[in-house]
Amino acid sequence: MKRGVLVGGVLSILIILSSCSPEKSKIQEETPQQAVTLTLMANMDWIGKPYLQRAWKMYEKATGNKIDIQVVPIDTATTVISKRVAMGEITDIVMGFGGTSLADLQPVKNFEDMTGEKWVSEIKSTILPILLHKGKIYGLPLWESSISGILYNKEVFEKFNIPKPTNHAQFIEACESLLSHGITPIYLPTKDIWPLSPQYGLDSLRKAYPHLVEDLNSNRIKFSDIPEIRELIDDYKNMATRGFYGSNFLNNNWDGQAAALASGKYAMAIAWDVYLSSDVEPQFPGTARKFGILPFFLGSSRLFGYEGPNVAMMMVNKNGKHVKEAMEMIRYMAKTENLNEAFRDISSETPFNSVTTNQPTTPYISDKAYIDANTNPSITPSIIGYNQLEMGRIIQRVLAGELTTDLAIKAMDDMRIAAAIAQQVPGF
């Protein structure tokens, strides 16, 4: 849920935690120093994650330092953070994703290179590539490792004898059957834009185009050259026309999704497995166990799959006032014992081989072999100029009847190409 008071486009909250324990920490005893306040800027939807809260509290208690969280509205986070960084208004720590999306933040100029840190060797081999920017890592990935696709209410499917879909045609049949029984097939938070998630339909394209990312990033191919992109956009539009999102879907928002799923009036939603335990279950106990997760079937009838994890990082401003303390914070949280405490009993996989205290999600563990066989690595962090919010906005305009499929594809290509030209990428 979104919380806070808007101040100049950025929400700011001070996390005040107990640090007056009669026992001094080992860190304090060994290196007595005046307490400092570290500023941290992040998407407001991220800061409530329990493992982050635990890690921050542990650090504050151990050091006596404070963390001042500056939260940015979820629907403008990428843009606002990029503008703040461009203007030099950088907090001590910034949270963001890796890959080519880091280019806008000029990591070489603005952030500490953490490639040589000891904890990097503990990052899973499936995760590390999506964090790297030109072969270097600029932040600690203290984050969940989730599987994304289509959450579905297994009890509703069983009630109406609807088989679990294993391909696009069966998925459409399931939607038709649900509709015939008075159940809206999919809750789509169209109003908030970012949850529309067209990126889930791009990951599987690598099966047909092995060099897709490299070709897009060198201007050898465009979205307009890929028939499956058209199929994806058409599918979003056609499913709306057929009533699969309900009659008021343009006004549906993210905050209403958990209640919609818990009500049983909606059977499915585009999301990730950890969402059930982090967002749905706390509000509606007993709901999460009813759900499984399907591959993302929108788009190509022959290419589908789950999306592998997107992982955010905590990056240190190399030009800030508290570089030393911020790096000490990163190293403290990256210790094996502290990572395990932060993720203890958290329902999610993690980016670290050294973490063993977490619990796999119910959807994942109940269908592990199928999910593992059909999971595709996330490719959009590696596509120059791909912006989840802006791509979602294009899909929203298609759903609202403002753009044709042709114009939508052109807008997607124009956005990518403009970013590549601005970055002086060869070939553009």
N, C-alpha and C positions, 0 to 999 in steps of 0.2 A: 504494500500500500504506500502511496506517496504521502509524505509528511513534511512539514517545515514551513517557513515563512520566506517568501520571495524577497530578496534584497538585491536590486541591481542586476537581475538576471541569474544570480548565483545564490543558492541557499547555503547558509553557513550555520553549523551547529557545533557547540563545544562539548566534547565527550569528557565529563568529569567523573573520574573513577577513584576509588579508595587507594591512597598511597601513603597512609600514615601508620602503617604497621610498625609495632615496636621493634621488629626485627629488620635490620638493614640487609638489603640483598647483597649477595656476593659481589655483584658488579659495583654497587655503591661503596662497599668496603675497600675494594681493590683500587678503584679510581674515583675518589671523592670529587664531585664537581657540582656546580650549580645546575639545578634542574632547568630544562629548556622545554619550550612548547614547539612541537613539530607540526607544520601545517600539511594537510593531505587533501587533495582534490579528487573527487570520484563521482561517478554516476550515482544518483540518489537511490536507485534500485539495488545497488550493490552493498551498501554499508550495513544493512541489517543481517547479512549472512552470518550465521552463528560461528563459523570457524574464524572469520575475520574479527568478529567481536571478541572472541576468546583470545586470539593472538594479540590484539591491541591491548586488552586488559592485562594480560600476562606481562607485556612489555612495560606498561605503565607502572604496574606493581613492582616489577623487578628493578626499575631504574629511577622512579620518581618523576620521570618526564611525562609530559602530557601530549595528547594528539588532538589537534584542532581540525575537525573534519569539515571541509567545504564541499557541500554536495550540489551537483548540477542537475537540473530537471532531466528526466530520463529521455524525453523526446527531443532534446536539443544538446545532449551531453557531448557528442562528438564535435559538433560545431563550436560550442562554447569553449570547450577545453582547447581546441585548436587555436581559436582566436586569442585566448588568454596566453597561451604559450607564445604565439607570434608577437604579442605585445610585450613579452618579457614578464608577464604577471604569473610567474610559475611558483607554485607552492613547493615546500621541501620535498614532498612526495606526490607523484601523480599516478593514478591508476588508469590503465588502458591496455588495449590488445597489442600484440606484436605483429610481425609480418610487414607487408608493404604499407599498411595503414599508418605505421610509425613515421613514414616519410614526412607527413604534414607537421609532425612535432620536431623535426630535425634532431634526431636523437644524438648524433655525433656532437652537435653543438650544445645540446641542453641536458643530456642525461649521462649518468655514470655507466661506463661499460662494465658489466658484471660477468663477462665471459669467463674470467679466470677465477671466479668464486668457487669454493669447494663444493657447495650444494648443487652446482650445475650438473655434476656427474650423476646425481640422484634423480634427475628428471627423466621420465620415461621416454624411450626412443620414439614413441608415437606422438608425443607432445612437443618435444624440442623443436622440430622443423617449423611449426606454426608460430613459435615465439621469436625465431631468429629474424633479424633485419640485416641483410648483407653479411650473414655469417656470424653476427654477434648478438648477444642477449643483453637487454637493457633493464631487466626487472625480475623480481622474485614472483613466480607464478603461484601465489598462495590462493588457490582457486579450486573449484570443483571440476570434475572431469565427467561431464554428462553426455548422454546419448539423446539426440533430438529426432523427432519424427511426428507421429500423430497419436496422441493419447486416446485410448478408446475404452468405454465402459463395458467391461466384459459381462457384467450382470445384465445390462440392457441387451447386448447381442445375444446372450443365452436365452433370455426371456422370449425373444421373438425368433429364436432358432436361426439366427444370422451367422453363417460361418465366418471365421476370421479370414479377412481378405489376404491373399498372397500375391495379387497382381492388380494392375490398374482397373481392369474390367470388373473384377470381383469387388473392388472398392466402390466403384460407381453403383454396382448392384446393391451393395450394403446400404449406401446412402438412399437409394430409391426405396428400399425396404423399410428403413427407419422412418422415412417421410410418410410412407403409407400407414404406419402405426402411430402417427402423431408425434413423433420424436424429431426434433431438428437435428440433422446429422452433425453439423459442425458449428461450434462457437468461434466466430472470427472477430477479433478485437480491431476492427477496421479503423476506428476513430484515432487510435494511438499510433498508427502507421508502422512503427518498428516491429510489432509482433507478426506482421504479414509474412515475413520470413521467406522471400523468394529464393534466398541463398540455399535453402535446403534442396531445392530442385536443380541446383547447379553441380553439386558434388558428384552426382552419379555420371555426369557427362564425361568425366575422365575415362570411363570405360570405353566410350566411343571415340574420344579425342584425347589420347594419352598425353599429348603435348599442349593441351588447351591453355593452361596458364602461361606457358612460355610464348605461345603464339599470340595470345591476347596482349601480353606485355611487350611484344615487339612489333605489334600492328600487322602481323601476318594474317590475322583473322579478326572478324568483328562479331558481335552478338547477332547482327543481321545475317551473317553467313551460316548460322546454326539453327536448323529447323526446330530443334528441341526447345529453344528459347521461345519461339512462337507458340509451341504446344503448351508450354508452361503458363504463359500469359493468357492464352485462350482458355485453359482449364480453370484458372481463377475466375474468369469472366463467365464461362458457361455454367459453372457450379452455382454462381450467384443467380443466374437466370433460371436455373432449375429449382431454386428455393432451398438449396442445401445449407445456406447460412441463416435462413430465417428471413422474415420480412423487414426487420429493423437493423440489419447487420451493419449499416453505415454508421450507426450510433453506438455500437458495442465498443466498450473499452476494456483495457487489460484488467482493471480493478474488479470488473464484474465477472471475470472468467471463472474464478474458483467457485463462486456461488452458482453460476450457471451449470458447471459440471456436477456439483454436489446435488443440485435439484433433480437431476435425472431427466430434465427436459431437453438437454443437449447430450449427445452421445460421444462427441469427439472434440478435440482441440489440437491445434498445432503448437507443440511445446517440447519440453525435454523431461526425462525421467525424474530428475531431482526436483522439478517444480512441484511434483505431487507431495513430497515430504516437506519442502521448504515453504510453500505457499498455500496449498490446499488443505493438508492435514491439520495444521495448527488452527485453521478457521473452522474446519468441518471434520472433526475426528471420525475416523472409520471410513472416510471416503477414499483415501489413497489406495487401499487394498482392492478396490473394485476395478482398478484400471490397469491395463497393459499398454504397450506401445507398439504401434505399427510403423513400417517404413513410410517415408514421405512419398505418397503415390501421385501427387499432382504433377502434371506435365507428361513426359514421354511414357507411352504405354509399354515400352520395353526396358527403360532404364529407371531404376528406383533404388532406394536404400535409406538407411539412417545416416544422419550427420554425426561425425565424431565431434569431440569437444572443441569449443572455442575457449581459450584460457586467458584471463586478464592478469596483468602483472602490476607490481608496485615498483615504480621507477623513481630514482633519486635525482633531484635537480643538482647538477654538478656545479652550478653557479650560485647556489643558495648560501644562506648564512650558516646553515647547520648541516653541511655535507657529512662531516665526521659522525655526528650523532645519528643522522638518517641512515648512513651505511651500517652503523652499529645496530640500529633497529632491524634492518634487513637481516643481518647476520644472526641476531638473536632469534628472530622468528624462524630462520632457516635451519636452526639446530634440530637434529632428528627428534630429540625428546620433546621439543616445543611444537614441532609439526604434528607429532602424534597426539599431543594434548589438544591442539587446536581442532584436529579432525576426529577426536574420540567420539565414537557412536554416530558420526555424521553419515547420513544415508546418501552416499555418493562414492564414486571412484575418485582418485586424486592424481595430480601430475607426478607424484613422487614414488619411486620404488621403495623408499625407506619408511613410508607410512603404512602401518598395519592395523591401526585402531578404528578405521572407518568401517562402514557397513555397506555392501552393495544394495542398490535399490531393488524393491520387489519386482518391478517390471523387467529389470535387467536379469536378475538371477532366475526368474521363472522362464525366461526364453533366451538364455545366454548363447547357446550354440547358433540359433537362427540370427540373433542380433550381431554376433561377432562375424558371421559369414556375410552379412549384408550391410556392414557399416563402412561408409566412405569417409576419408579424411576431409575436413573442411578446407575448401580451396579459396574461398573469397578473401581471407586475410592476405593471400598472396597475389590477388589481382589488383594491379595498380588502378586507383581511382574508384574501386568498389566501395560504396558507402551504404551500409545496411539501412539507415534511416531514409536516405534519398531514394534508394531503390524501392523501399516499401512505399514511399510517397507516390512513386510512379504507378505501382500496382493499385494503390488507393484511388488514383485518378482514373484508372481503367475501370475499376469497379463502380465509380461514381458516374461513368459515362462521359468523362471529360477527354479521354484519350483513346484512340484506336490502338490495336496491337502494333501496327506499323509505327505509329508515333511514339508509343511506349518504348519500343526497341531502339528507335533513333535517339530518344532521350537518354537511355541507358548507355548507348555507345558514346554520345556526345559528352556525357559526364566523365566517362573513363578517359577519353581522348584528351579532354581539357586538362585533366589532372596530370596525364603523362607529359603533355606539352609543357605544363608549368614546372614539372620536375626535370625537363630537358632529357627525357628518355629517348635513346636512339631509336629511329624508325618512325617517330611521330613528327 
